[in-house]
């Protein structure tokens, strides 16, 4: 019998106490973020990138598939949102659906080619396809604007029929993104802790055993990759609204590496909330340390190296051990095992 990670008491819940506390704290951010010297836009970025990182962690943390080109789907979603707005219809909901659908379709096409591989071979192929999408975005100047990007994307109003909300103000847009983030985290939580999520986690532990139990491993890997790409694209659509533009830079290899760093530093290999912690640390370090020195990435890189070497369970794993009085050694072993599963040999 194959089982996934040990269930938490909140696994069966749609909304957990942790979610409620997090959402309430996030709801207060516009009230104090400018008072401590940070920009209100930072809060929007943290929410969007957190949704993106949680989607990415479906592949990395839940399925154990090392994808190093995931920025491609984030960027495809951004471009699809803008192109839908310009060429089809300027409707927020349709454009966001188009963003998720375009990225999801790209994810399916890639997954069909790479899902028979695993380990470092799988990782290299995700990089290759990511670079292909990035190059297409740069070279297709008439469609994407090339290196200049797709400009003049508007923040479309959130139309609910009887009432419509203008999202041009950063505070209004922040609360809209927070509402989307809340729905997204609840949905992803249920997915990870559903029977489907348990099978995906079992495949991470051993593809051979899962296959012997009758599960179509290849199909599950295709499905989770496509779903992750679709949610990443949805987040990309929100990012296009936030930036009022879509740029090919978010599809580059180094940008794809950022979400990997965020997830691993936060502890995404052992915790659902690890990516959120990693995003908060990364973006806050960028703005706070970046205000003091242009070499802020050096310090975050050193933190990344230290965590991979000495705390493979990540920050979330250390917090979980402290709060729940679990054995830190057990969590560290789990993090180390996850690293080995990700980058172990095999075709």
N, C-alpha and C positions, 0 to 999 in steps of 0.2 A: 504494500500500500504506500502511495506517495501522498504526502501532505505538504502544504505550503508552510510559511512562517507561522509561528505560534499565534493563535487568535487573541486579540485583546478583548476585554469585556464590552467595548463599544463597537465591535466589528459588525454586529447585527443591526445597529442603529443607522437610520438615515442621517440624522443630525446628532452629533455628539457634543458633550459639554465643552470639549476643546474647540470645536468649531464655533460654538456660541461665544465663548470668551474671545477668540480671535476676531470674529466679526465685530463684536462690540468695541474692541480696542481699535480696530481699523476704522470704525465709524467715527472715532474721535480725532483721527489724524489731521483733518483740515483745521481743527480748532487750535492745534499747537505746533504744527510742523514749521510754520514760518517764524514762530517765536524763538525757536532754537537755532535759527540761521539756515534752515534748509528750504528748498523750493517746493511748492505744493505739487509741482509736476513729478517730483521724485516719488510721491505716493502712488501716482498713476502708473509709473514705470514698474514699481515693485509689484503691484497687483497683476499687471499684464504679464510680466516675466515670471511671476509665481505660477500663474495658470499655465504658461508655456513650459516651465520646468516640471510641473506636476504631470503634464501630458508626456513630456520626454521621459519621465521616470517610469511610465508604463512599460517602456521598452527597456530602459537600463536597469531599474530596480526590481520591477515585478517580473519581467520576462527574462532578465539577465542577458539582454542583447546589446552589445556595445555599438551604438550608433554615433558616429562622429561627424555626420553631415546633416544633422537635424535642422540646422538653421535654414536649409533650403525650403522646408515646408512652412516655417515661420514666414519667410520671405514670399513664398508663393501665395500664402493667405493675404499678405499685405497688398501684393500686386492685384490679386483677384478682386479684393475689395474695391480698390481704386478703379480698375477697368470696368467692373460691374456698375459702379456709380456713374462713370463717364459714358459708357456705351449701351447699357441695358436699361437700368432704372435707378433713380436716386432714392432708394428705400433702404433704411438701415438694416432691417431684418433680412431682406433678400440679399443684400451685399454681404452680410455676415455669413449667411448660409452658403453663398457662392465662395467665400473665402475658405470655409471648412470643406466644401465639396471639392474645390480645385486641389487643395493640399491633400485631401484624402485620396483622390484619384491618383495623384503623383505618388503617394505612399503605397498604393496598391501595385502600381506598375513597378516600382522599385522592389517591393517585397516579393513579387513573383519571381524576380531574378535572384534574390540573395537569400531567401529563406531556407534553401537547402544547405547553406553554409553555417558555420558557427565560429566563435572565438575571434582570433585576430583576422581570419579570412573575411568574416562577416564585417568586421570593423573597417577593413580596407575598402570593401565594396561600397559601404555607406559613404565613405569619403569620396570615392570616385563619382558616384551619382550626385552627391552634393555639389561637387565641383562642376559637373555638367550643367546642373540647373543654374548655378551661379554664373557660369560663362554665357549661357543662353540669355540670362537677364541683362548682362552687360552688352552683348552683341545685338540683341533685338531692339535696336534704338527706336524704331518706329512704334513699337508696342509698349516698351517699358521705360523709354527715355534714356536708356543706356546708363552710363555712369552718373548722369545728372539725376536719375531717378524719375519717378512718376509724381509730379508736383500738383499742387492745388486740390488735393483731396479734402473734402469737407467733412466736418462732424455733423452727420445727418441727425435730425431730431428723432427721439425715441417716440414713435407714434403708437399709442395703445388703443386707437379708435376714438374713444370718448375724450381722451386727454393726450396731449403731446408735450414732451419735455425737450427744451432747447439744451443742447450739450456743448455749446461753444465755450461756456465758462468752465475753467479747470475744476472748480469745486463740484459743479453739476456733473461733469464728465467723470470725476472721481467716484461719486456715489453710484453712477450708472455702472462703471467698471466693477465696483465693489459688489453690487447686486449680481452681476454676471459671475464674478469670482466665487461668491457664496453658492450659487447654483452649481457652478462647475466643480467646486471642491466636494460638495455633497454627492454629486453624480459619480465623480471619480472614486470617492471613498467606497460607495456601494459597489462599483464595478470591481475594484481590487478585492473586496471581501465577498464577492458573489461566487457561486460555483464556477463560473467561467474564470474569474480571477484566480481561484484556487488551482485550477488546471494549469493556467499560465505560470503560476509560481512553481508548480510541480515540474513543469517542463524546464524551468530554470535550474532546478536541482538535478534533473537527469532526463534528457530527451529520450534515451533508450528505454528507461523504465516506463515513462509516460506512454511511449509507443507500444510497449508490450501490454499495457493496460487497455489498449484499444483506442487511444486518442490520436487523432490526426495531427501530429506535431507540426507538420508543414503548414497546414491550414490555420492553426492557432497562431503561429508566428506571423503569417501574412495578416491575419485579422488584427492582432494587437499592434502591429507596426502601422497599418493603415489607420486605425483608430487614433493612435498617438499622433500621426501626421495630421489628421483632420482637426483635432483639438489644438494642435500647434498652429495650424493655419487660421483657426478661429481667433486665437490670441494674436496672430499676425494682423488680422483685420482690425482688431482693436488698436494695435500699435500704429497702423496706418492712420487711423483716426486721431490718435494722440499726437503724432508727428505732423499730421496734415500732408503726408507724403509717404512714398514707398521707395526705399533705396536698396540697391543690390548688395551693399555692405553687410546687411544682416544675414545674407546667405553665404558669406565667405567662411572659409575653414576656421579662422581664428574666432569668429563670432559663434560658430557652432561649438567651439571649444569652451567658450564661456559658460554655456548651459551645463556642460559636463562638469566643469569645475564647481559651479554653484551646487549641483546635485551631490557630488561626492563630498565636498566640504560640509554641506549641511547634514549629510547622513542619509541620503536617499536610498542607499542600499539596505538599510535596516529600519527605516521609518518613513511612513507616508508623508510626514510634515518636513522631512529633511530638505527637500528642494526649496520650500518657502524660507527656511532659515538661511540656506545658502544664498538665495536671491537677496534677502535683506542685507546680509553681511557684504556681499559683493557690491551692490549698488550704493550702499551707505559708505563703504570704503572708497569707492570711486569719487564720491562727492566730498567727503570729509578729508580723507588723506590726499585726494587729488587737488584740493584747494591749497595744500601745503607744498606738494611736490608733484612733478609730472611722472615720477617714478613710482606711483602708487601701486601699479601692477606688480612691481618687484616684490613688494611686501605681501600682497595677496598671493603671489606665486610661492613665496616661501611658506606661507600658511598652508597652502595646498600640499606642498611637498611634505611638510611636517605631519599633516593629518593622514596622508596616504601611508607614511612610514610608521607613525606611532599611534594613530587613532583611526584605523580603517573603518570603524563604525560611525565616524563623523560626529559632529556636534550633537545632533539629535540623539544618537546612540548614547553618548555620555550623559545627556540630560535625562534620558529614559532610565538609565541605570541609577542615577541619583534619586529621581523622584519615586520610582517604583521599587527601589531597593533591589534591583536585579544585579546579578554578577556582572561587573564591567568586563571581566575576562571572557565571559560567555558571549557578550555582545561583540567584543573585539574579535573573537574567533569567528563569529557570524559574518562580520564585516570582511575579515581576511578571506574567508571561504568564498564570499560573494565576489571579491576581487579575482580570485583564482578561477572561478567559474566564468567570469566575464572574459578574461584574457588567456585562458588556458588553450592549449593546442587543440587542434581538431579542424576538420573540414566542414 
